[in-house]
């Protein structure tokens, strides 16, 4: 896919001619940007619930009282208790496009947060495995809606010069949620009653409460407003936050014209149905990337480390409850620090290099985890046991290099507006399906093969790297609208606001005229 085509638009030329900023000095000195970026903080919690859940279900398994309350679940029951969150993700994707495209990004976030709160309440009061599993289904449904809409809304609201970093940072709170869950569990594990696990469970409501506030405080996406014919409302938001109140600001006018023309062209071309995800070569390419990102998000060994770290630590000889909970908490702190630091890289070095380097290092570190665990099991070497723990910390770092912020930025920006919510729903459908399968199968694999089960991931990560190398292109530089030119080429439905885009598309129109053997007037958006 990445290798075929006739003539490509020059990505660097697009980058050089895209108007992204006219600000002087740091953003916090600009009133509009200061207000906007502080409000975008609410969208930083889009992945918090996912991270909190992954850490919580991992940590409560280490609690004796939780094991006793749920009658020591193992094998398929334990897999179901973990995987039900991802099954909820699968069910929840049906709401993403329907609500966000029809009613707006605001109501989508509100709906997801309400579902999460309902699931949290049910899980906290659960007295049986069945009720706990049902609660996790609700949590998964709400969690996928807020996880999907957060980066989309962030990318559509952020100032052009901040878009890459802001969208990347929206995915970093996965580790933040994991940290809070790990430390709350570490603080409550000494309790001898059910509150040892109910306390960390009830705190899962925290991000949803914050997001409820954000749903009422944040301005609606200007792109969504334009798609509903509310052009002046969209311009007012851009002027207030990107132009500090000036509707004639150069960046504001460039953004507005490009958004308006592109979205109008997409609607006029009737490119808004689900079938559009497979109707053209460019959209099939996008869909393949979205599917592969969903697979890589779950099947790169991180499913074991996120959900079954306690089992991995036991395989490496770390069995004391205080040690396993402390390692879980501190490794997530390291992961969060890496995620925040690496979120600044996609806007500077690009997306593709980060995705490739990260995947290569993931393979190396996971292979070392496998080797060290094997040495400990076979020889009882304490050095190998300690090395396994060290490499688990390092794994969190290298995974965040590309497959946290850069990956989420990539899946948001490769999609044109008319397919963005639908494409993100596809991504989360695959993520949920692979997560459910992965989470359900992992305990069975560990039970059957112990540490040797890790070899599956050592081999599979190589396959992931090869596919990323051949099919993922660089997208750094062009605006959210212009990225379509990289995938669709001459067939891109995009504004001519950028001079490079205008020249490229006009050249292609002339070629079509010559091929058709007739001269005809072609109307384009100006």
Buried (B, 14 or more C-beta within 10 A) or exposed (E): BEEEEEEEBBBEBBBEBBBBBEBEEEBEEBEBBBBBBEBBEBBBBBBBBBBBBBBBBBBBBBBEBBBEBBEEBEEBBBBBBBBBBBBBBBBBBBBBBBBBBEBBBBBBBBBBBBBBBBBBBBBBEBEEBEEBBBBBBBBBBBBBBBBBBBBBBBBBBBBBBBBBBBBBBBBBBBBBBBBBBBBBBBBBBEBEEBBBBBBBBBBBBBBBBBBBEBBEEBBBBBBBBBBBEBBEBBBBBBBBBBBBEBBEBEBBBBBBBBBBBBBBBBBEEEBBEEEBBEEBBBBBBBBBBBBBBBBBBBBBBBBBBBBBBBBBBBBBBBEEBEEBBBBBBBBBBBBBBBBBBBBBBBBEEBBBBBBBBBBBBBBBBBBBBBBBBBBBBEEEBEEBBBBBBEBBBBBBBBBBBBBBBBBBBBBBBBBBBBBBBBBBBBBBBBBBBBBBBBBBBBBBBBBEEBBBBBBBBBEBBBEBBEBBBEBBBBBBBBBBBBBBBBBBBBBBBBBBBBEBBBBBBEEBBEEEBEEEEEEEEEEEBE
